[in-house]
Amino acid sequence: MAYTLLGLALIPLSLEVFFLPTWLFYVVVFPTGIVLGGYPFLLLTNKWKTTRRRIELYFMEEDSYYQTGQIRRYESFEFTQQASVKETDNIN
């Protein structure tokens, strides 16, 4: 599949050689080669999976939590054990 895609990428590149003037050829051929030949080249060198994973990680949305960086001041009643709560209570 990679050789087929690379062959298809060579068709517009070869047409650019014959039909574009020199200055326009240099401007157009490099972006065309990168866009059309990048994927087949990465397939042939077995680097497509790592490159695809790196691109996916770049666009992946991660959960981030807001932290104020402040320490909360505890009240004195929070440290005393309530009569209704026992250490042997079942936690469901």
N, C-alpha and C positions, 0 to 999 in steps of 0.2 A: 504494500500500500504506500509505503514511504517513497519508493522509487517512482510509482505512478504520479503521486502528488508533486514530486520534484520535477518530473518530466512535464507536467502541466504548468509548473511555474516557469520552466525554461521557454515556453512558447511566447508569452508576452515579453520576456527579457530579450529574446532573439529578435522579435519584431521591433523593439526599441532600438536595437543596434542599427538596423537598416533604415528606419524611417524618421528618427529624431536627429536634429543637428547636435553637434558635439556638446555645446554648453548645456542644452536641455537634457541630453542623455545623462550627463553626470548628475544633474539635479533629480531626475526621475528614476534612474536605474537602482540606486541604493535603497530608497524606501520600498520600491517594488520588490526587490530581492529579499529584503528583510520580512516584509509582510507575507509574500507568497512562498518564500523558501525557508522561513524560520521553523515552521512546524515539521516539514519533512526532514530537515536537518537534525532537529532534536529527536525525532523518531529513529533516525539512522544511528545516532550516537547514544541511544538509550538514556537520554536525559530528560525526556518529555515528562515522565511521572514526577520527578523532583521539581521541575520547573512549574508544572501545573499546580502542585501542592503549595509551592511558594506564592504563586499568584492567588490561589484560593485563600491562603492565610492572610494575605494583604487586604482582601476585601471582606474577610469574616468579621462579623460583629460580635464583640465580647461584652459580657455583663460587667459593668463596673458599678461599684457601690460608693455612695458619697460618704465620706468620713470627715468629721469636723476637726479631729485631732484634739478634742477636749476630753478631759476625764470628768465623769459625772460624780457629783458629790452625793454620797449615800446618806440616808436618814438613819437615825438611831433605831427606829422600829424595824428596819429591814434586817438587822443583825440578831434580833431576839426571835426565838422560835415561837410560833403561834401554838396555842393549846390544841387547836383542831388538826394540826399537822404532826404526824409521827414519822419516825424514820422507818418504821416497818410497813408503811402504807404501800399498797400495790400501785405500780405505775403502769398505766395502760396506754 
